[in-house]
Amino acid sequence: MMLPSQRTVVLGTVLAAGLVELLPWRPAVLVTVAGLWLVLGAPAWLCRRISTRIASTREAQWLLGLGFAVLAAMVAALAVNTVLPWFGVSRPLTAASLAVAQMLTAAALAVVDRRLTGTSPPVRAPRLMPVRDVAPVAVLGLLALTVAIAGAIRLNNGFTGATSLLALFLVAALLGLLFVQADRYGDGVLACGILCAATALLLLTSLRGWFVTGHDIQREYLLFQLTSAKGHWDVSGDPDAYQACLSITLLPASLAQLTGLPGLAIFKVVLPMLFAAAPVAVYRTTRNLTAKRISLLAATYFLAFPTFFTDMPFLGRQEIAFLLLGCAVLALSDRTAPRRARRIAFTVLFAGIVLSHYSTTYVLIGVLLLGKLASGVIRVVPPLRRRLAERAPKEATDFVAWPMIGVAVLCSALWTGPVTGTWHQLQHTAVATAQGLFHPDQVQRGSSDTAYSIFSSARVSPQQRLRDYAESTRASTGSAPPLALRAATTQVAPPSKLPLTAAGSALDQLGLDVPRINALLRTWCADGLQVLLLLGLAGTLIATATVFRPTHDLFVLAAGGLGVLAAELALPQLSVDYGLLRTFQQGLFGFAPFIAMGSVWALSWLRKRWRMPAATAVALLLFLDLTGALPRLFGGYPAQLQLDNAGLYYDIYYAHPQERAALAWLEQHTAAQRIQSDRYTLSRLQTLLDGRPGDDIYPPLVRPGSFVLLGYPAVRKGEVTVFYQGDLVTYRYPLQFLDATKNKVYSSNGTSVYR
């Protein structure tokens, strides 16, 4: 009996899933499974087959398959959204239309697969990994995931963060197991372990709160709601730069329609789980160049960088863009596959980044341009050219050719210009940067993130930030302040720290200053990553060992990333608009292999047998410190959102039921009158707003007759946080000013309203 081909079976399941979506009565669980298979599963399988022409390993092929599947889902939804209105369909984004689009997409991918790879093999039992290898990783990985989810839920219910702290130590134990058993485990097992570790870390943060929790995700979720409610993505009505990101409009809208999952589940679970594949791409990229343990080091440093687990879960558009970027760098680093196919894949994935996130696009274009410049310098300096040729075999031409950069720039210009009209953010950055170049006396201070750079001497204190902010607000009023306003002075709120635990108190009794040690460790970690990066790049040129042989293109990509970071340090506006830490996280796709190798070379004074264990221990200790596990274990450090119901991120991003109830009261009693509140209270509640409120209550900006909503931290702690020139500044709010000028008309356990 002849078995059907795998391609035939996949297309058959796609047809069955599409029929489920078209049924008038659809069981919820069946719809979710069918929708996930239509949007991600089947396209990923088909694209994985296509990726055999691009990548030489199974892990890389599956990663590329997932990246192409996400891109295909965005393009399919865009096609539906564009074509159906030509035929008078006012709500094109329905389950039926999207299901048909995904079935057609699967059919098109099957045709491409057949043309590129020929006849599909017959159905056979899947090739499973050895149980003795998979079992320990699977058990520890699932345990870490379960405890991470339980920890977030317990915190949301008002319990302590002990369970979340345990989850971090379980993730560290999982990574330690991978290091210890690296020689025994295959790359597939190691990739699964990294995926579990990354998912647990991300869910610890993304699952915080019963509502939308975080910074950019508030605006992202609002735009998703508007797209879903209209059944149509229409950027012309709101030319916000976020609107141009299909990763937070059409992609989640398609997932919601076809899977039946609520939007909260998509933003808090599905998008982070997709992004969890990015560290696996870092591992596989490094594995193309060197041994398993060094590749694990690279993935660990990517995971340990604080932006990965504190900010990325709140940046859905950048999560998808980084997934595609990880796949693109993976295609760049695989020297065994045909270069032409890899170049096409890189260009297609770059187009997906353009559709997903504008800032990632701009930074990547800068990296590629500066990388070409670095390649040119290497080419004209004979010692560099000879040395790098010995360490990093170079092909006849650079992988990233000028036509590829031209296509990238053209795609970005067309998408943000004629197609979406959302180029204003780039224009603002360009104008402000030019002003800083030609009028240095008028340049604003850069983001406080620059203080983490070993090359930056700028240290702007919170007091100075608050003074600058106060001057800007007073200048905007343009009139002499009344007596009550002159008396309303503000002061920076001192950062709150967790009390010392029993372990911390024991160290304190020994004469150790635990808070100071915590602060020094965080600074040393930041400085250490930069030193290791420079050591890794320098070692590539001067070391004689052959264990690490990066491609010429990856070397110049890392050099281009350093150039972009240097530009952000030199031009403050860039650090404000794009964020130095986010740029470094993006750079880690190219930096991580060199940081990993630099950590080994830094320990070259040890005996050879001890270098890798020592480098592993350093990486795991750095992981535990940067994720907040060690500071939480001893106390004396600001609370972290993933571990406590306290801290700066909790104050400004965690939405409380009392605030939602106060806003509902305001909506009933204020009609068209003005509502004012601070930026972050409004951000937490913006999915419930009708667009009326103002976004600041600094005393000079409070208007007579307006309603003033004080959020949870303002009422409970008397503190308000502002975002000014790329920095967060928390100050003591002068409540006596409101008492003197307005009447309190609403009060609950955590919110107040003045009139």
C-alpha positions, -999 to +999 in steps of 0.1 A: +000+000+000+014+034-010+013+059+017+003+095+009+030+122+008+036+144+038+027+175+017-006+159+007-014+152+043-006+187+054-028+202+027-056+178+037-054+190+073-054+226+061-086+219+042-102+203+072-092+232+095-106+256+069-139+238+069-140+239+107-136+277+105-164+280+080-189+259+100-218+280+115-214+261+149-178+258+159-166+241+191-142+265+209-113+240+215-116+227+179-116+262+165-085+272+185-065+241+173-077+246+137-069+283+138-034+278+151-027+251+125-040+274+097-020+305+108+012+290+121+014+252+121+008+242+084+027+273+070+056+266+093+058+230+081+056+240+045+082+268+049+104+244+069+105+222+038+113+253+016+140+263+041+160+231+034+174+252+005+185+279+029+197+262+061+216+229+066+203+219+101+168+208+113+167+234+140+175+262+116+150+250+091+122+249+117+131+284+129+131+298+094+098+280+088+083+297+118+096+331+108+082+327+072+049+314+086+045+346+107+053+367+077+029+348+055+001+353+080+007+391+080+008+392+042-024+371+039-043+393+062-030+424+044-042+409+011-077+402+025-078+437+040-068+453+007-086+433-019-121+426-004-130+463-001-126+466-039-157+444-041-177+464-016-168+444+016-167+469+044-155+443+071-130+421+053-113+407+084-138+379+092-130+344+101-143+331+068-123+354+046-091+349+067-096+312+067-099+311+029-068+334+026-048+310+049-058+280+028-047+298-004-015+307+013-009+271+022-016+260-013+008+286-027+035+275-003+030+239-013+035+249-050+068+267-040+078+237-019+073+213-048+092+234-073+121+238-049+123+204-032+106+181-056+084+151-044+075+151-008+085+119+011+056+096+023+041+099+057+062+081+083+065+081+121+083+112+134+119+108+143+119+113+180+148+123+202+162+098+226+140+095+257+170+095+280+181+128+266+147+145+263+132+134+296+153+154+320+151+185+298+114+181+292+106+175+329+127+205+342+115+227+313+078+219+319+083+224+356+099+258+351+071+268+328+044+256+353+060+274+382+065+306+362+028+307+353+018+299+388+041+326+402+026+353+380-009+342+389-001+342+426+013+377+424-018+388+406-038+374+435-018+394+460+005+367+473+043+369+476+068+364+448+084+333+463+070+311+435+083+334+408+117+334+425+117+296+425+109+297+387+140+318+381+162+293+399+145+265+380+153+282+347+189+286+359+190+249+368+177+240+333+204+261+317+230+245+340+217+210+330+222+219+293+257+231+300+266+200+319+251+175+294+260+194+263+283+167+250+256+141+254+226+161+241+220+168+205+214+203+192+176+196+190+175+188+227+195+219+236+173+241+214+142+227+232+157+235+266+165+271+256+130+275+242+115+264+276+138+287+295+130+317+273+092+310+275+093+307+313+112+340+316+089+359+293+056+345+308+068+356+343+065+392+331+038+390+304+012+373+326+014+399+353-019+416+359-054+405+349-056+434+325-032+448+299+001+454+318+031+472+304+042+503+285+039+501+247+016+471+249-012+494+261-012+514+228-006+482+208-036+465+224-058+496+218-050+496+181-057+458+179-091+465+195-099+492+170-088+470+141-109+440+154-139+462+161-139+477+126-131+444+110-108+465+088-073+479+092-075+515+080-043+535+087-057+566+070-079+574+100-050+574+125-015+579+109+002+567+141+035+550+136+022+520+156-005+516+129+021+507+104+031+476+125+011+447+111+025+426+140+001+443+164-029+449+141-035+424+113-015+395+128-033+394+162-066+403+145-062+372+123-052+350+152-082+363+172-107+356+144-093+322+135-085+308+169-112+324+190-086+334+216-092+367+234-069+395+226-054+394+260-043+358+255-027+367+222-007+396+235+002+381+269+009+345+257+010+339+220+033+368+210+058+361+238+059+324+229+067+333+193+095+356+205+109+328+227+123+313+195+147+342+192+172+329+217+171+296+199+181+314+167+210+330+186+221+295+197+218+281+162+237+311+147+265+307+171+265+269+167+272+274+130+305+289+141+317+270+171+310+244+198+279+237+218+288+252+251+300+284+236+267+286+217+248+280+250+268+309+265+256+331+237+220+321+242+223+326+280+237+362+276+208+370+252+183+357+278+201+374+307+200+409+293+173+427+313+155+441+282+147+406+272+124+398+301+115+432+315+106+452+283+102+428+254+070+412+268+054+447+265+066+453+229+045+430+208+056+446+175+093+443+184+089+407+195+078+397+161+104+419+144+131+403+165+119+368+157+123+377+120+156+394+126+169+362+144+159+342+114+176+366+090+209+365+109+206+327+110+204+327+072+235+350+070+256+327+093+249+293+076+278+290+052+269+255+039+237+266+021+237+283-013+245+320-010+218+331-035+190+313-016+202+328+017+203+363+003+168+360-010+157+347+024+174+375+042+158+401+019+123+386+024+127+385+061+139+421+061+106+430+043+088+413+071+107+434+097+095+465+077+059+453+081+064+445+118+083+474+134+097+507+122+125+512+148+139+478+143+140+485+106+158+519+110+183+504+134+190+474+111+195+497+081+220+517+101+238+484+111+240+472+076+253+505+063+279+508+090+288+471+085+295+478+048+317+507+059+336+484+083+340+458+056+355+485+034+380+495+061+390+459+066+395+455+028+419+485+025+439+478+057+461+448+048+469+436+084+432+435+093+423+418+060+449+391+064+442+384+101+404+383+097+408+361+066+427+336+087+402+336+116+370+342+096+370+327+060+356+353+037+338+346+004+345+367-027+320+393-018+301+404+013+269+386+020+249+418+023+252+435-011+243+470-019+213+460-039+199+442-008+204+474+013+187+494-015+157+470-015+155+474+023+156+512+022+131+512-007+107+489+012+109+510+043+104+543+024+074+530+005+058+514+036+062+544+060+056+569+031+030+564+004+014+532+018+008+542+055+019+578+058+036+571+092+070+587+085+065+615+110+083+597+137+114+593+116+111+629+104+110+641+140+141+621+149+160+634+119+151+670+126+159+668+163+192+650+155+202+676+129+194+703+154+217+687+179+245+685+153+242+721+141+230+737+173+248+719+202+237+746+227+201+736+221+205+698+223+186+679+249+201+655+273+202+619+262+184+589+278+197+578+312+204+544+295+236+559+282+249+558+318+253+521+314+279+525+287+316+523+296+322+551+271+297+575+284+306+601+310+271+616+311+253+611+344+221+632+345+207+630+380+170+626+386+170+660+403+184+676+372+158+658+350+130+670+372+143+706+370+145+704+332+110+690+331+097+717+355+112+744+333+097+730+302+062+729+317+064+763+332+075+777+298+046+761+281+020+779+303+034+813+293+019+832+323+028+841+359+017+813+382-009+820+409+000+819+446-012+783+451+009+772+422+040+789+434+037+770+467+034+737+449+070+725+450+080+691+438+109+669+449+123+637+435+110+606+453+138+585+467+139+550+451+122+524+473+141+492+480+130+458+493+139+452+530+167+429+537+158+392+539+171+369+566+200+360+542+206+397+536+205+405+573+230+378+580+254+394+554+247+428+569+257+415+603+290+404+588+297+440+578+286+437+541+266+466+527+240+445+507+223+474+489+256+488+477+268+453+467+236+448+447+241+482+429+277+474+422+269+439+408+244+454+384+269+480+372+297+454+369+273+432+348+266+460+324+303+469+321+313+433+319+290+426+289+306+455+270+341+445+279+334+409+268+320+421+235+351+442+228+374+413+239+355+389+216+358+412+186+395+418+193+402+382+200+388+373+167+416+392+151+445+383+174+438+349+189+453+318+174+427+292+186+405+277+160+375+268+182+357+300+171+356+309+134+330+335+128+320+345+092+334+378+079+298+389+075+289+383+111+320+401+122+311+432+102+275+430+113+286+432+149+309+461+140+279+478+124+259+473+156+287+489+177+286+518+153+249+523+159+254+522+196+282+548+193+259+570+173+232+568+200+258+578+226+270+607+204+236+619+194+213+621+224+181+623+204+187+588+190+190+573+225+157+590+235+137+578+205+151+543+200+165+534+234+200+523+240+191+491+258+167+480+232+193+487+205+218+466+225+192+438+227+188+439+190+226+440+186+229+408+206+218+388+176+253+397+163+271+405+195+262+373+215+287+349+198+315+374+204+305+380+240+304+342+246+338+337+231+351+368+249+340+353+283+362+322+275+392+342+264+389+364+295+396+332+315+425+321+295+447+325+325+430+294+340+439+259+331+422+247+299+400+222+317+386+249+340+379+277+315+346+265+302+332+256+337+343+290+350+327+308+320+295+288+326+295+297+363+300+334+355+272+334+329+247+317+353+256+340+381+251+370+358+218+355+347+206+351+383+217+387+392+202+404+361+169+386+363+165+398+399+169+364+416+199+372+437+188+407+447+154+393+456+171+365+477+190+391+498+168+422+496+182+458+495+173+464+458+144+479+440+115+455+435+110+439+401+076+435+385+081+398+378+089+391+415+069+416+436+038+437+438+060+467+442+086+487+424+086+513+396+072+491+368+045+479+391+035+515+400+034+528+365+022+498+344+001+476+366-036+484+362-058+481+393-096+475+394-100+507+415-087+528+387-110+512+362-140+518+385-130+555+389-127+559+352-161+543+347-176+568+372-159+597+354-173+585+320-208+586+335-205+620+352-182+642+332-199+642+297-176+663+274-156+680+302-119+677+304-103+649+324-066+651+334-043+625+349-007+616+348+008+599+317+010+564+332-024+563+348-039+572+314-016+547+298-029+519+320-065+528+312-063+539+276-081+509+263-112+522+282-109+559+272-127+579+246-098+602+238-108+631+261-082+631+288-050+652+290-018+634+298-002+654+326-011+668+360+021+686+369+008+716+388+014+743+361-006+721+336-037+715+358-065+735+342-093+752+361-126+733+359-110+700+348-114+667+365-082+654+379-078+616+383-052+604+407-041+568+402-030+541+425+006+552+432-004+589+436-030+581+462-012+553+480+024+567+479+019+603+469+042+598+439+038+605+402+061+594+374+068+613+341+087+603+310+110+631+299+138+630+274+140+593+274+140+589+312+115+580+339+114+605+368+093+599+399+085+629+421+064+636+452+032+651+441+020+682+460-014+669+470-019+701+490-021+720+457-051+700+447-067+704+481-062+742+478-075+746+443-101+718+438-126+697+457-124+659+460-155+644+444-146+607+443-125+585+464-119+547+467-093+524+479-065+536+457-079+564+435-093+599+439-109+624+416-108+662+421-129+689+405 
